[in-house]
Amino acid sequence: MTATSPFDAIVVAAGSGSRAGGAKQWRRLSGETVARRAVAALSDARQGVLVVPSGDEAQGRAALEGLDGWRVVAGATDRAGSVRAGLQALVGDGDTPVLVHDAARPLLPAAVITDLLTALEDADGALPALPCADSLRRGEDDWITGAPDRDGLFRAQTPQAFRRRVLTAALEQWSGAAPPTDEAEAVLAAGGRVRLVQGDPRLMKLTYPEDFAMAEALLQRQI
């Protein structure tokens, strides 16, 4: 599989963004909404779905203006349900790779997409990740209770890549007491093999208000 291989895309923008002050997907970075930047990074997709909170469909359609092959659907109360809604909106061959991306990670380098598609040649899934560079501490009530070993630990990013039929089946088979934290967890639980590829620090997740200032600074360096 190569960087020019066909792929579909789902951008999940259905969260409330409460830690960032609310509706972070519609906040602007250097003149464009966060959701628009995340979608535009995947503009080479054969088709794409932007999953938004119910009631935000008009804002979603505005974010897709001028981008062919994309549509908007309403999401669910949890991530897995929102991804299912995106999968159901895709058409065509279930063997086509699908990249599931967080709208809250709008600075997606093209090289990450290339690496993910290549990794699917011999894996059921792939995700970008960065090794944990900082020392880790376990704590409770503001006191340190332990120091986990960071060897072999990675910070998972998105997009995560899978054959669509593999991801669809894994989400349908999930039987955990709570929804899976991400798509890779569901595929692993179904017996799949998920490969790690090199992540990128620019794929930071916009979670807190101060993250937006950092993202703006990164964008200004690219101009």
C-alpha positions as CSV (number, residue, x, y, z in Angstrom):
1,M,0.0,0.0,0.0
2,T,1.3,3.5,-0.8
3,A,0.6,7.1,0.1
4,T,-1.6,7.3,-3.1
5,S,-3.7,4.3,-2.1
6,P,-7.4,5.1,-1.7
7,F,-8.6,5.7,1.8
8,D,-11.7,7.0,3.6
9,A,-11.7,9.3,6.6
10,I,-13.8,10.0,9.7
11,V,-13.1,13.2,11.7
12,V,-14.7,13.0,15.1
13,A,-15.8,16.5,16.4
14,A,-18.7,15.4,18.6
15,G,-17.3,16.2,22.0
16,S,-18.3,19.1,24.3
17,G,-14.7,20.4,24.7
18,S,-15.5,21.4,28.3
19,R,-11.8,21.4,29.4
20,A,-11.0,23.9,26.6
21,G,-13.9,26.2,27.5
22,G,-16.5,24.5,25.2
23,A,-17.0,23.7,21.5
24,K,-13.3,23.8,20.7
25,Q,-14.0,22.3,17.2
26,W,-15.5,25.6,16.2
27,R,-12.8,27.8,17.6
28,R,-10.5,29.4,15.1
29,L,-6.8,28.9,14.5
30,S,-5.2,31.5,12.2
31,G,-8.6,32.2,10.7
32,E,-9.9,28.7,10.2
33,T,-11.9,26.5,12.6
34,V,-10.2,23.6,14.3
35,A,-12.6,21.2,12.6
36,R,-11.9,22.7,9.1
37,R,-8.1,22.3,9.6
38,A,-8.5,18.7,10.7
39,V,-10.6,17.8,7.7
40,A,-8.4,19.7,5.3
41,A,-5.4,17.7,6.4
42,L,-7.3,14.6,5.1
43,S,-8.5,16.2,1.9
44,D,-6.9,13.4,-0.2
45,A,-9.5,11.0,1.2
46,R,-11.8,9.3,-1.3
47,Q,-14.7,10.2,0.9
48,G,-15.0,11.6,4.4
49,V,-17.4,12.1,7.3
50,L,-17.3,14.9,9.9
51,V,-19.1,13.7,13.0
52,V,-20.5,16.6,15.0
53,P,-22.8,17.1,18.1
54,S,-26.5,16.9,17.3
55,G,-27.6,20.4,16.5
56,D,-24.2,21.5,15.1
57,E,-24.8,20.2,11.6
58,A,-24.9,23.7,10.1
59,Q,-21.5,24.5,11.6
60,G,-20.2,21.2,10.3
61,R,-21.4,21.9,6.8
62,A,-19.7,25.4,6.9
63,A,-16.5,23.7,7.9
64,L,-16.7,21.5,4.8
65,E,-17.3,24.3,2.3
66,G,-15.4,23.7,-0.9
67,L,-14.3,20.1,0.1
68,D,-15.7,17.5,-2.3
69,G,-16.7,14.0,-1.0
70,W,-17.4,15.0,2.6
71,R,-20.6,14.9,4.6
72,V,-21.8,15.7,8.1
73,V,-23.5,13.3,10.5
74,A,-24.6,13.7,14.1
75,G,-22.6,11.8,16.7
76,A,-23.4,9.9,19.8
77,T,-22.8,10.4,23.5
78,D,-19.5,8.5,23.4
79,R,-16.6,8.3,21.0
80,A,-17.4,4.7,19.9
81,G,-20.9,5.6,19.0
82,S,-19.8,8.6,17.1
83,V,-17.3,6.5,15.1
84,R,-20.0,4.0,14.4
85,A,-22.2,6.8,13.0
86,G,-19.3,7.8,10.7
87,L,-18.7,4.3,9.5
88,Q,-22.4,3.9,8.7
89,A,-22.2,7.0,6.5
90,L,-19.4,5.7,4.3
91,V,-20.2,3.9,1.1
92,G,-18.4,1.4,-1.1
93,D,-15.8,-1.3,-0.5
94,G,-15.4,-2.3,3.2
95,D,-11.8,-3.3,2.5
96,T,-10.8,0.3,1.9
97,P,-8.6,1.7,4.7
98,V,-10.4,4.2,6.9
99,L,-8.5,6.8,9.0
100,V,-10.3,8.0,12.2
101,H,-9.0,11.3,13.4
102,D,-9.8,13.7,16.3
103,A,-10.8,17.2,15.2
104,A,-8.9,18.3,18.3
105,R,-5.6,17.4,16.6
106,P,-5.7,19.8,13.6
107,L,-2.0,19.9,12.8
108,L,-1.7,16.6,11.0
109,P,1.5,16.2,8.8
110,A,1.1,14.3,5.5
111,A,4.0,12.0,6.4
112,V,1.9,10.4,9.2
113,I,-0.8,9.5,6.8
114,T,1.7,7.9,4.5
115,D,3.2,5.8,7.4
116,L,-0.2,4.7,8.5
117,L,-1.3,3.4,5.1
118,T,2.1,1.6,4.7
119,A,1.7,0.0,8.1
120,L,-1.6,-1.6,7.1
121,E,0.2,-3.8,4.6
122,D,0.8,-6.4,7.4
123,A,-1.4,-5.2,10.3
124,D,-5.1,-5.0,11.2
125,G,-4.6,-1.4,12.4
126,A,-2.0,1.3,12.9
127,L,-1.7,4.4,15.0
128,P,0.9,7.2,15.5
129,A,2.5,7.3,18.9
130,L,5.3,9.1,20.8
131,P,7.5,7.4,23.4
132,C,6.9,8.8,27.0
133,A,9.9,11.0,27.5
134,D,9.0,12.3,31.0
135,S,9.3,10.3,34.2
136,L,5.9,9.0,35.3
137,R,4.3,9.2,38.7
138,R,1.2,7.7,40.2
139,G,-0.6,9.9,42.7
140,E,-3.6,10.2,45.0
141,D,-4.8,13.2,46.9
142,D,-1.8,15.2,45.7
143,W,0.7,12.7,47.1
144,I,3.0,10.5,45.0
145,T,2.1,6.8,45.5
146,G,4.4,5.2,42.9
147,A,6.7,5.6,39.9
148,P,5.6,3.4,36.9
149,D,8.4,2.3,34.5
150,R,8.0,4.3,31.3
151,D,9.9,1.8,29.2
152,G,7.6,0.5,26.5
153,L,4.9,3.2,27.1
154,F,3.7,5.4,24.3
155,R,1.4,8.4,23.9
156,A,-1.2,7.4,21.4
157,Q,-2.3,10.0,18.7
158,T,-4.6,10.0,15.8
159,P,-5.5,9.3,13.0
160,Q,-5.8,5.6,13.7
161,A,-6.0,3.5,10.5
162,F,-7.9,0.2,9.9
163,R,-9.6,-1.7,7.1
164,R,-13.2,-0.5,7.4
165,R,-14.6,-4.0,7.8
166,V,-12.1,-4.8,10.6
167,L,-13.0,-1.7,12.6
168,T,-16.8,-2.2,12.0
169,A,-16.6,-5.8,13.3
170,A,-14.5,-4.9,16.3
171,L,-16.9,-2.2,17.4
172,E,-19.9,-4.5,17.0
173,Q,-18.2,-7.2,19.0
174,W,-17.1,-5.0,21.9
175,S,-18.5,-6.3,25.1
176,G,-16.7,-4.2,27.7
177,A,-18.5,-2.6,30.6
178,A,-17.6,0.8,29.3
179,P,-17.1,2.0,25.7
180,P,-13.5,1.5,24.3
181,T,-11.2,4.5,24.8
182,D,-10.3,4.4,21.1
183,E,-10.6,2.3,18.0
184,A,-7.3,0.4,18.6
185,E,-8.6,-0.9,22.0
186,A,-11.6,-2.4,20.2
187,V,-9.5,-4.0,17.4
188,L,-7.1,-5.4,20.0
189,A,-9.9,-6.9,22.0
190,A,-11.2,-8.6,18.9
191,G,-7.9,-10.3,18.3
192,G,-6.4,-7.8,15.8
193,R,-2.8,-6.7,15.6
194,V,-2.2,-2.9,15.7
195,R,1.2,-1.5,14.6
196,L,2.7,1.7,16.1
197,V,4.2,4.2,13.7
198,Q,6.2,7.3,14.4
199,G,4.0,10.1,15.8
200,D,4.6,13.8,15.6
201,P,4.7,16.4,18.4
202,R,2.7,18.7,16.1
203,L,-0.2,16.3,16.5
204,M,-0.8,17.7,20.0
205,K,-4.4,17.4,21.2
206,L,-6.1,20.7,21.9
207,T,-7.4,20.0,25.4
208,Y,-6.9,23.1,27.6
209,P,-7.1,26.9,26.7
210,E,-3.3,27.3,26.7
211,D,-3.0,24.6,24.0
212,F,-4.5,27.0,21.5
213,A,-1.7,29.5,22.0
214,M,0.9,26.8,21.3
215,A,-1.0,25.7,18.2
216,E,-1.1,29.3,16.9
217,A,2.6,29.6,17.5
218,L,3.2,26.4,15.5
219,L,1.1,27.7,12.6
220,Q,2.9,31.0,12.5
221,R,6.2,29.1,12.2
222,Q,4.8,27.3,9.1
223,I,3.9,30.6,7.3
